[in-house]
Amino acid sequence: MAVARRVVQLGANCGIRFSKSEGIKVSAANLLIDRSQSNGGDGGGGSVNFYSSISDKSSANKFDYRQISQLAKPNGQRAFLVDTLALVRRLEARGVPSEQAEAITSAITEVLNDSLENVAHSFVSRPEMQKSEMVQEGNLSKFKSEVQSSQEHHFSLQQRETEKLRNDIEKMRSELRYEVDKLTAGQRLDLNLERGRIRDELTNQNAETTNLTNKLDREIHALRAQIEASKYEVIKYCIGTLVSISAVGLAVLRLYT
């Protein structure tokens, strides 16, 4: 039983490689046969009796083979092509009995089918992948259309907002220009009025200054005339005083002489 279990394990390992290429299948079968023969020589009387009984039973059914390759359909979903006839003949060519070769081939086929079924369950099939790609492409195209429509909508909104802001700016600019012109005109009018008022004040001040100057000149001339008259009076009084003093002095001098 240990030899049979080891044969099944080796058949499973070799069966996966067997499905890839014919040369790998032949090397796997040769390795399986050599390993089974070496285990039969080393395993004792039980394993020898097992192989001898199988060889005795296979002598009558040596040419009872299936003439076509079998289709293994796991769960009725997929069909994997396995050339069991070629594998059996390869095993028999290496000296393996017919029933043992068929048992090994059946075990390899089952392991291969189980492995392929596990692989099939682990990975998606091409139609499913294509369907998923189509769904993803549909979702992507839908997302692109939504993004494009959203961009167009936002772009139109931005254009409207920009146009509205431009109109508001133009309106504010016109209002500001009107206010500036109004303020400039008012300031110009106020400036002209202030300039006229200042001119009138300057004219009045010039007239008053002229009048004051003329008045001062007249007063100065009057003061000069008064000073000259006073000077003449002082001189006259001084001369009279000197004459009087001289006369008094002469009279005194004459008295003493």
Backbone bond lengths (Angstrom), bond angles and torsions (degrees), N, CA, C in turn:
res aa  C-N    CA-C-N  psi(-1)  N-CA   C-N-CA  omega(-1)  CA-C   N-CA-C  phi
1 M - - - 1.466 - - 1.519 111.09 -
2 A 1.341 115.26 -35.78 1.464 117.83 177.90 1.510 110.94 -65.03
3 V 1.340 115.34 -38.60 1.469 119.22 178.76 1.513 110.25 -65.65
4 A 1.345 116.97 -42.22 1.472 120.20 179.61 1.519 110.91 -63.91
5 R 1.335 116.89 -40.46 1.472 120.56 178.90 1.522 110.45 -64.21
6 R 1.342 114.94 -40.73 1.459 118.20 178.88 1.518 110.95 -67.19
7 V 1.333 115.96 -36.72 1.467 119.72 177.76 1.519 110.35 -63.23
8 V 1.349 116.73 -42.57 1.475 120.34 179.23 1.516 110.55 -63.73
9 Q 1.352 117.30 -41.79 1.459 119.99 179.10 1.511 111.26 -64.10
10 L 1.340 115.63 -45.35 1.458 118.62 178.11 1.518 111.05 -64.47
11 G 1.343 115.54 -36.28 1.466 118.70 177.59 1.511 112.04 -65.35
12 A 1.330 116.60 -36.60 1.473 119.73 177.61 1.515 110.81 -65.33
13 N 1.345 115.57 -43.87 1.465 118.70 -179.83 1.514 111.64 -66.65
14 C 1.329 114.37 -38.68 1.465 117.77 -178.87 1.519 111.82 -79.35
15 G 1.350 117.56 -26.44 1.467 119.86 -177.83 1.504 112.67 -67.63
16 I 1.340 116.15 -34.25 1.465 118.89 178.03 1.513 110.47 -66.10
17 R 1.345 115.11 -41.10 1.464 118.17 176.20 1.521 111.13 -71.02
18 F 1.334 116.46 -27.74 1.459 120.98 -178.93 1.527 111.73 -65.03
19 S 1.329 116.82 -29.57 1.464 120.20 -176.98 1.505 112.90 -77.24
20 K 1.333 119.21 -9.22 1.456 121.29 -175.97 1.520 112.28 -88.72
21 S 1.331 118.50 -45.51 1.465 121.29 -177.15 1.512 109.21 -152.27
22 E 1.330 115.24 159.03 1.464 119.79 -176.75 1.505 110.67 -71.12
23 G 1.349 117.40 -36.69 1.452 119.02 179.96 1.507 111.88 -66.02
24 I 1.337 116.41 -37.04 1.458 119.50 177.68 1.516 110.35 -67.78
25 K 1.366 117.10 -36.43 1.465 119.88 178.15 1.526 111.16 -63.06
26 V 1.323 116.57 -41.44 1.466 119.45 -178.49 1.523 110.25 -66.50
27 S 1.355 116.68 -43.88 1.465 118.52 179.90 1.515 111.41 -65.09
28 A 1.365 117.46 -36.87 1.462 120.29 178.06 1.525 110.66 -64.83
29 A 1.337 117.14 -42.07 1.461 120.00 179.65 1.523 110.97 -65.11
30 N 1.350 116.91 -41.34 1.461 119.78 179.00 1.522 110.85 -64.48
31 L 1.351 115.83 -41.36 1.454 118.95 178.01 1.513 111.12 -63.80
32 L 1.340 116.63 -39.81 1.456 120.54 179.20 1.521 111.26 -63.55
33 I 1.304 116.85 -42.15 1.476 120.78 -178.58 1.515 110.35 -68.05
34 D 1.358 116.13 -44.79 1.458 118.75 -179.36 1.519 110.71 -63.63
35 R 1.341 116.33 -40.11 1.457 119.50 -179.85 1.533 110.78 -66.71
36 S 1.355 116.39 -39.38 1.467 119.03 -179.94 1.521 111.32 -69.52
37 Q 1.359 116.25 -36.54 1.463 118.46 179.13 1.518 110.77 -69.39
38 S 1.330 116.37 -40.57 1.463 118.04 179.17 1.512 111.12 -66.38
39 N 1.335 117.28 -38.33 1.458 120.12 176.32 1.527 110.76 -67.06
40 G 1.336 119.16 -33.76 1.457 121.90 177.54 1.501 111.69 -67.36
41 G 1.345 117.01 -33.58 1.456 119.04 179.21 1.499 112.32 -76.25
42 D 1.371 116.32 -27.05 1.454 118.74 -176.02 1.508 113.11 -101.33
43 G 1.318 119.22 -8.81 1.458 120.48 -171.02 1.503 114.81 -87.04
44 G 1.310 122.37 -8.37 1.465 121.85 177.62 1.496 111.35 101.35
45 G 1.367 115.97 -169.24 1.459 122.17 -173.00 1.492 113.11 -71.15
46 G 1.366 117.67 -29.97 1.461 119.99 -177.56 1.496 111.76 -63.28
47 S 1.354 116.66 -46.10 1.461 120.11 -178.89 1.511 111.60 -69.17
48 V 1.361 117.40 -35.27 1.467 119.70 178.06 1.504 110.21 -65.04
49 N 1.324 118.23 -43.45 1.460 121.08 178.00 1.515 111.53 -62.69
50 F 1.343 116.30 -35.14 1.469 119.76 179.43 1.511 110.62 -62.76
51 Y 1.344 115.92 -48.90 1.466 119.04 -179.82 1.525 111.76 -68.98
52 S 1.332 118.59 -35.02 1.474 120.41 -179.44 1.512 110.70 -67.99
53 S 1.344 117.17 -38.80 1.467 119.43 178.65 1.513 110.91 -67.14
54 I 1.338 115.64 -38.71 1.473 118.12 179.02 1.513 110.48 -67.44
55 S 1.359 117.83 -38.98 1.464 120.65 179.73 1.520 110.83 -67.22
56 D 1.354 118.63 -34.53 1.459 120.53 177.32 1.519 111.51 -66.49
57 K 1.328 116.40 -39.65 1.464 118.94 -179.40 1.514 112.12 -74.29
58 S 1.355 116.48 -28.10 1.463 118.48 -176.92 1.513 112.93 -82.17
59 S 1.338 118.42 -8.49 1.466 119.57 -179.62 1.515 111.72 -67.37
60 A 1.353 116.65 -31.13 1.461 119.24 -179.80 1.517 112.08 -81.65
61 N 1.346 117.06 -23.42 1.476 120.72 -176.52 1.522 111.15 -113.66
62 K 1.311 117.50 36.22 1.451 121.16 -174.61 1.510 112.18 -67.15
63 F 1.323 115.71 -36.24 1.469 119.25 -176.70 1.525 112.06 -105.17
64 D 1.354 116.01 16.27 1.465 119.55 178.77 1.536 108.36 -90.90
65 Y 1.282 116.55 80.39 1.463 122.70 -178.27 1.514 109.86 -117.64
66 R 1.324 113.92 157.83 1.464 119.26 170.57 1.516 107.90 -82.49
67 Q 1.317 116.65 131.61 1.455 121.16 -172.83 1.532 112.63 -87.72
68 I 1.309 118.48 -3.29 1.471 120.84 179.36 1.519 108.11 -128.78
69 S 1.317 115.68 163.36 1.469 121.18 176.96 1.512 109.28 -78.13
70 Q 1.337 115.19 143.34 1.459 119.04 -177.76 1.526 109.72 -90.44
71 L 1.318 115.62 154.04 1.462 123.10 176.55 1.514 107.70 -107.63
72 A 1.303 116.44 116.42 1.460 120.79 177.35 1.511 108.12 -92.31
73 K 1.321 116.70 119.83 1.462 121.90 -178.13 1.530 108.78 -115.73
74 P 1.293 117.83 94.10 1.464 119.54 177.39 1.513 110.62 -71.40
75 N 1.331 116.12 122.92 1.468 123.90 179.36 1.521 112.39 59.74
76 G 1.323 116.77 16.37 1.455 119.85 177.17 1.511 114.12 67.68
77 Q 1.344 119.67 18.43 1.457 121.76 -176.36 1.517 111.91 -105.03
78 R 1.324 118.18 -40.44 1.453 121.00 -176.60 1.527 109.27 -129.96
79 A 1.295 116.11 154.26 1.461 122.25 178.90 1.516 108.56 -119.43
80 F 1.334 117.51 121.74 1.449 122.19 178.81 1.532 107.81 -110.62
81 L 1.306 116.30 126.04 1.465 121.89 -177.16 1.529 109.39 -82.66
82 V 1.326 116.42 119.53 1.459 122.49 179.32 1.530 108.00 -127.49
83 D 1.326 117.26 121.21 1.465 121.72 -179.04 1.531 107.85 -84.74
84 T 1.339 116.20 81.38 1.470 121.22 -177.81 1.523 111.82 -70.50
85 L 1.329 117.14 -32.88 1.459 120.58 -179.38 1.525 110.96 -62.63
86 A 1.341 115.22 -44.69 1.463 118.37 179.18 1.522 110.78 -65.23
87 L 1.345 116.44 -37.35 1.455 119.22 179.28 1.524 111.39 -66.92
88 V 1.355 117.36 -41.19 1.465 120.89 178.25 1.522 110.53 -62.79
89 R 1.308 116.57 -43.42 1.470 119.65 -179.31 1.517 110.63 -65.69
90 R 1.339 116.63 -37.84 1.460 119.33 177.78 1.532 110.31 -63.21
91 L 1.323 115.44 -43.16 1.459 118.90 179.37 1.518 111.49 -65.37
92 E 1.340 117.33 -42.00 1.471 119.79 178.48 1.514 111.53 -66.76
93 A 1.365 115.20 -32.04 1.464 117.61 177.73 1.519 111.28 -66.34
94 R 1.321 115.85 -24.72 1.456 120.33 177.21 1.523 112.35 -89.04
95 G 1.335 118.01 5.17 1.452 121.65 176.27 1.502 115.23 95.20
96 V 1.331 118.23 12.40 1.461 120.82 178.47 1.523 108.15 -84.50
97 P 1.351 119.31 135.39 1.468 120.66 177.62 1.530 111.66 -60.43
98 S 1.330 114.60 161.05 1.464 120.41 -173.54 1.524 111.82 -63.59
99 E 1.354 116.66 -50.50 1.467 118.50 -177.55 1.530 111.11 -65.64
100 Q 1.320 115.55 -37.75 1.459 118.23 178.01 1.523 110.87 -65.88
101 A 1.341 115.74 -40.02 1.463 119.41 177.82 1.515 110.78 -63.09
102 E 1.373 115.35 -42.36 1.460 118.02 178.15 1.529 111.13 -66.49
103 A 1.350 117.22 -38.09 1.462 119.49 178.13 1.522 111.00 -64.28
104 I 1.341 115.33 -43.33 1.476 118.77 177.68 1.517 110.77 -63.04
105 T 1.360 115.74 -43.06 1.468 119.69 179.51 1.520 111.16 -63.44
106 S 1.342 115.56 -41.26 1.467 118.96 178.41 1.524 111.25 -64.07
107 A 1.356 115.92 -42.15 1.468 119.06 178.79 1.520 111.09 -64.33
108 I 1.343 114.83 -42.78 1.472 118.51 178.25 1.522 110.59 -62.19
109 T 1.359 115.39 -42.11 1.469 119.63 -179.79 1.519 111.29 -63.05
110 E 1.352 115.73 -43.13 1.467 118.54 179.02 1.526 111.62 -64.19
111 V 1.355 115.07 -45.02 1.466 118.11 178.97 1.520 110.80 -63.00
112 L 1.356 115.24 -41.38 1.462 118.92 179.10 1.517 111.15 -63.41
113 N 1.339 115.48 -43.37 1.471 119.09 179.14 1.526 111.30 -64.51
114 D 1.374 114.98 -41.36 1.464 117.18 177.34 1.522 111.50 -63.27
115 S 1.343 115.10 -41.76 1.470 118.49 179.57 1.518 111.25 -64.00
116 L 1.347 115.12 -44.59 1.470 118.32 179.04 1.515 111.34 -66.38
117 E 1.350 115.80 -33.90 1.467 118.39 177.51 1.535 110.71 -66.97
118 N 1.353 115.07 -40.84 1.466 117.92 176.45 1.521 111.36 -63.14
119 V 1.342 114.53 -41.55 1.468 118.16 176.86 1.515 110.87 -63.16
120 A 1.362 115.52 -41.19 1.469 119.53 179.44 1.520 111.51 -64.21
121 H 1.352 116.10 -36.73 1.466 118.39 177.49 1.523 111.90 -74.76
122 S 1.348 116.35 -28.88 1.464 119.07 -178.61 1.515 112.07 -77.44
123 F 1.336 117.33 -32.04 1.456 121.33 -177.53 1.522 109.30 -117.62
124 V 1.309 114.25 154.01 1.467 119.70 179.50 1.520 109.33 -82.67
125 S 1.296 115.42 157.18 1.454 121.01 178.52 1.523 110.39 -83.94
126 R 1.330 115.23 168.53 1.458 120.40 179.99 1.529 111.99 -62.88
127 P 1.355 119.32 -44.98 1.479 117.54 177.12 1.522 112.72 -61.53
128 E 1.350 115.85 -40.66 1.461 117.52 178.03 1.524 111.39 -64.78
129 M 1.356 115.06 -39.01 1.458 118.22 177.69 1.522 111.08 -65.13
130 Q 1.348 115.88 -42.74 1.459 119.14 177.43 1.520 111.04 -63.34
131 K 1.345 115.60 -40.17 1.465 118.80 177.45 1.522 110.73 -63.44
132 S 1.347 115.41 -43.03 1.462 118.72 178.04 1.522 111.20 -63.88
133 E 1.353 115.85 -39.51 1.464 118.90 177.30 1.515 111.10 -63.84
134 M 1.354 115.96 -40.65 1.463 118.68 177.98 1.524 110.92 -63.57
135 V 1.354 115.45 -41.60 1.473 118.41 178.32 1.523 110.60 -63.93
136 Q 1.362 115.29 -42.95 1.458 118.67 179.40 1.523 111.15 -64.76
137 E 1.356 115.80 -40.43 1.460 118.61 177.59 1.521 111.15 -64.09
138 G 1.361 115.46 -40.24 1.467 118.52 177.07 1.521 111.32 -63.07
139 N 1.340 115.69 -44.14 1.466 118.74 177.98 1.523 111.52 -64.05
140 L 1.356 114.62 -39.17 1.459 118.27 179.60 1.518 111.53 -66.08
141 S 1.352 115.61 -43.84 1.468 118.69 177.69 1.524 111.04 -63.48
142 K 1.340 115.98 -39.56 1.468 119.49 177.00 1.521 110.54 -63.89
143 F 1.333 115.56 -43.07 1.462 118.95 178.50 1.526 110.90 -64.13
144 K 1.355 116.14 -40.33 1.460 119.21 177.92 1.514 111.22 -62.85
145 S 1.349 116.03 -43.85 1.465 119.21 178.81 1.527 110.83 -63.22
146 E 1.348 116.17 -41.70 1.465 118.87 178.09 1.527 111.17 -63.87
147 V 1.343 115.43 -43.09 1.464 118.55 178.84 1.520 110.80 -64.07
148 Q 1.352 115.98 -41.11 1.458 119.31 179.84 1.521 111.32 -65.02
149 S 1.350 115.85 -44.53 1.468 118.96 178.07 1.526 110.63 -63.70
150 S 1.348 116.29 -39.73 1.463 119.20 178.29 1.523 110.88 -64.88
151 Q 1.332 116.03 -40.65 1.460 119.15 177.75 1.519 111.08 -64.52
152 E 1.338 116.54 -43.14 1.456 119.30 178.10 1.522 110.92 -62.42
153 H 1.347 115.74 -41.60 1.462 119.21 179.41 1.531 110.82 -63.28
154 H 1.340 115.57 -46.86 1.464 118.99 179.26 1.529 110.88 -65.15
155 F 1.332 116.60 -36.25 1.463 119.52 179.13 1.522 110.70 -65.75
156 S 1.341 116.38 -42.58 1.466 119.48 177.18 1.527 110.60 -64.16
157 L 1.345 116.66 -41.07 1.464 119.40 177.02 1.527 111.09 -62.14
158 Q 1.319 115.92 -42.55 1.458 119.31 178.62 1.520 111.45 -64.94
159 Q 1.340 116.41 -38.35 1.457 118.94 177.02 1.516 111.08 -63.08
160 R 1.343 116.00 -43.91 1.464 118.78 178.43 1.525 111.15 -64.14
161 E 1.323 116.48 -42.68 1.456 119.12 178.23 1.530 111.23 -63.66
162 T 1.338 115.65 -39.98 1.466 119.52 178.51 1.518 111.25 -64.48
163 E 1.343 116.07 -42.97 1.463 119.75 178.22 1.532 110.78 -63.92
164 K 1.323 115.78 -41.00 1.462 119.25 178.16 1.524 110.92 -63.65
165 L 1.328 116.66 -44.27 1.461 119.91 177.57 1.521 111.65 -63.09
166 R 1.345 116.70 -38.34 1.462 119.85 178.37 1.525 110.85 -63.89
167 N 1.335 115.60 -42.75 1.469 118.96 177.94 1.527 111.25 -64.26
168 D 1.337 116.02 -42.18 1.468 118.87 177.95 1.521 111.29 -62.75
169 I 1.326 116.19 -39.74 1.467 119.56 179.27 1.518 110.80 -65.30
170 E 1.346 117.02 -42.77 1.461 120.22 177.68 1.520 111.19 -62.45
171 K 1.344 115.75 -41.07 1.464 119.32 178.45 1.521 110.89 -63.96
172 M 1.332 116.20 -45.95 1.462 119.12 178.18 1.521 111.30 -63.59
173 R 1.329 116.80 -36.09 1.465 119.57 179.00 1.524 111.11 -65.74
174 S 1.348 116.42 -43.50 1.469 119.58 178.15 1.528 111.00 -64.27
175 E 1.352 116.10 -42.96 1.464 118.50 177.76 1.528 111.23 -62.92
176 L 1.321 116.62 -41.49 1.462 119.90 179.02 1.524 111.23 -65.28
177 R 1.357 116.48 -39.79 1.458 119.44 177.63 1.528 111.00 -63.64
178 Y 1.344 115.59 -40.74 1.464 119.47 178.46 1.525 110.61 -63.66
179 E 1.331 116.38 -44.51 1.458 119.15 179.33 1.523 111.26 -64.30
180 V 1.340 116.23 -40.28 1.466 119.52 179.20 1.519 110.68 -64.57
181 D 1.349 116.16 -44.22 1.466 119.19 178.01 1.524 111.23 -62.49
182 K 1.347 115.01 -42.28 1.462 118.81 179.06 1.521 110.88 -62.80
183 L 1.332 115.86 -44.81 1.459 119.87 179.45 1.521 111.17 -65.34
184 T 1.330 116.34 -39.65 1.465 119.86 178.93 1.521 111.16 -64.52
185 A 1.349 115.71 -43.44 1.466 119.05 178.42 1.525 111.05 -63.31
186 G 1.346 116.79 -42.79 1.462 119.27 178.09 1.515 111.83 -63.23
187 Q 1.335 115.54 -43.04 1.461 118.35 178.72 1.525 111.62 -65.64
188 R 1.348 116.68 -38.25 1.457 119.39 178.17 1.529 111.01 -63.96
189 L 1.343 115.40 -42.20 1.465 118.93 178.08 1.526 110.99 -64.28
190 D 1.331 115.13 -45.13 1.463 118.01 178.10 1.519 111.34 -62.16
191 L 1.338 115.69 -38.34 1.459 119.05 179.52 1.522 111.59 -66.03
192 N 1.339 116.30 -41.86 1.468 119.46 177.88 1.528 111.02 -63.78
193 L 1.347 115.72 -42.61 1.463 118.76 178.02 1.522 111.22 -63.24
194 E 1.329 115.53 -43.44 1.461 118.76 178.90 1.520 111.08 -65.04
195 R 1.339 116.00 -37.12 1.458 119.12 178.46 1.536 110.57 -65.09
196 G 1.347 116.60 -43.10 1.471 119.19 177.64 1.522 111.69 -63.62
197 R 1.339 115.56 -40.76 1.460 118.43 179.42 1.522 111.05 -64.70
198 I 1.326 115.68 -42.33 1.464 118.94 178.31 1.530 110.74 -63.83
199 R 1.365 115.99 -39.09 1.460 119.27 178.78 1.532 110.75 -63.04
200 D 1.323 115.72 -42.45 1.466 119.26 178.16 1.522 111.03 -64.09
201 E 1.344 115.03 -42.52 1.460 117.66 178.49 1.523 111.28 -63.19
202 L 1.335 116.43 -40.91 1.462 119.17 177.82 1.526 111.39 -63.48
203 T 1.342 115.81 -40.30 1.472 119.02 178.06 1.525 111.07 -62.77
204 N 1.326 115.07 -44.03 1.466 118.78 178.37 1.524 111.14 -63.73
205 Q 1.346 114.81 -42.51 1.462 117.44 178.96 1.528 111.44 -64.68
206 N 1.339 116.67 -37.15 1.465 119.43 177.47 1.530 110.86 -64.93
207 A 1.326 115.25 -40.67 1.479 118.40 178.66 1.521 110.79 -65.15
208 E 1.317 115.66 -44.59 1.462 118.65 178.68 1.525 111.14 -63.28
209 T 1.344 115.03 -40.62 1.467 118.40 178.51 1.525 111.02 -62.47
210 T 1.328 115.62 -41.16 1.480 119.40 177.53 1.531 111.53 -62.64
211 N 1.313 115.47 -43.80 1.465 119.29 178.67 1.524 110.83 -62.17
212 L 1.345 115.39 -43.54 1.461 118.41 178.85 1.520 111.33 -63.92
213 T 1.339 114.55 -38.85 1.468 117.90 179.47 1.527 110.90 -64.07
214 N 1.330 115.35 -44.97 1.481 118.79 178.69 1.531 111.28 -62.60
215 K 1.328 115.99 -40.79 1.459 120.04 179.69 1.517 110.75 -64.19
216 L 1.344 114.93 -42.58 1.457 118.72 178.51 1.527 111.12 -63.87
217 D 1.334 114.58 -39.74 1.469 117.52 178.31 1.528 111.25 -62.20
218 R 1.320 115.89 -43.59 1.467 119.13 179.34 1.529 110.99 -62.79
219 E 1.328 114.87 -43.82 1.460 118.08 179.75 1.522 111.19 -65.02
220 I 1.345 115.55 -38.57 1.466 118.50 178.63 1.527 110.67 -63.28
221 H 1.341 115.39 -43.63 1.475 118.59 178.42 1.529 110.86 -62.96
222 A 1.333 115.94 -39.05 1.478 118.85 178.89 1.521 110.48 -65.41
223 L 1.347 116.27 -41.88 1.455 119.89 178.51 1.525 110.93 -63.78
224 R 1.321 115.47 -40.02 1.458 118.46 178.01 1.544 110.95 -61.94
225 A 1.320 112.59 -42.47 1.488 115.89 179.17 1.524 110.50 -63.63
226 Q 1.308 116.61 -42.45 1.458 119.76 178.53 1.521 110.83 -63.85
227 I 1.342 115.79 -40.49 1.464 118.35 179.49 1.529 110.49 -63.77
228 E 1.338 116.28 -42.30 1.462 119.29 179.40 1.539 110.66 -62.95
229 A 1.334 113.52 -41.39 1.486 116.87 179.63 1.524 109.98 -65.71
230 S 1.297 116.66 -41.91 1.465 120.28 178.38 1.513 110.68 -63.50
231 K 1.339 115.32 -38.42 1.450 119.19 179.96 1.541 109.63 -63.09
232 Y 1.316 116.64 -43.53 1.465 120.21 179.51 1.520 109.96 -63.46
233 E 1.320 116.15 -39.69 1.456 119.21 179.28 1.526 110.93 -64.98
234 V 1.321 116.60 -41.81 1.464 120.60 -179.76 1.521 110.00 -64.60
235 I 1.323 114.67 -43.18 1.470 118.16 -179.95 1.531 109.79 -63.12
236 K 1.313 113.48 -42.34 1.464 117.35 -179.20 1.524 110.21 -63.38
237 Y 1.340 116.64 -44.06 1.455 119.19 179.79 1.521 110.54 -66.88
238 C 1.290 117.64 -37.72 1.468 120.54 179.03 1.544 110.77 -63.54
239 I 1.334 114.85 -44.50 1.470 118.68 179.61 1.535 110.07 -62.98
240 G 1.335 114.49 -42.28 1.485 117.57 179.91 1.515 110.53 -63.98
241 T 1.341 115.15 -40.04 1.458 119.60 -179.71 1.519 110.25 -64.77
242 L 1.326 116.72 -43.83 1.455 120.99 179.88 1.537 110.50 -63.39
243 V 1.305 115.34 -41.71 1.482 118.86 -179.99 1.525 109.40 -64.18
244 S 1.321 115.18 -41.61 1.471 118.82 179.81 1.513 110.61 -64.27
245 I 1.325 116.58 -45.13 1.452 120.30 179.68 1.531 110.01 -62.33
246 S 1.324 114.98 -41.41 1.476 118.64 179.65 1.532 110.63 -63.02
247 A 1.316 115.13 -42.65 1.475 118.91 -179.17 1.521 109.63 -64.92
248 V 1.311 116.57 -41.96 1.460 119.87 179.16 1.518 109.62 -64.73
249 G 1.297 115.97 -41.59 1.460 119.23 -179.75 1.517 111.16 -64.77
250 L 1.307 118.16 -41.55 1.449 121.78 179.42 1.524 109.17 -65.89
251 A 1.329 115.36 -38.83 1.459 117.80 -179.52 1.522 109.81 -66.38
252 V 1.292 118.04 -41.75 1.456 121.62 178.56 1.502 109.60 -65.25
253 L 1.288 115.98 -42.33 1.460 119.95 -179.69 1.498 110.10 -64.42
254 R 1.302 117.00 -37.70 1.434 120.04 -179.45 1.531 109.39 -70.53
255 L 1.257 118.30 -33.93 1.444 120.16 179.24 1.522 110.64 -67.37
256 Y 1.227 119.53 -40.63 1.450 121.75 -177.92 1.516 112.38 -78.12
257 T 1.286 117.33 -18.46 1.439 118.12 179.75 1.520 108.76 -90.71
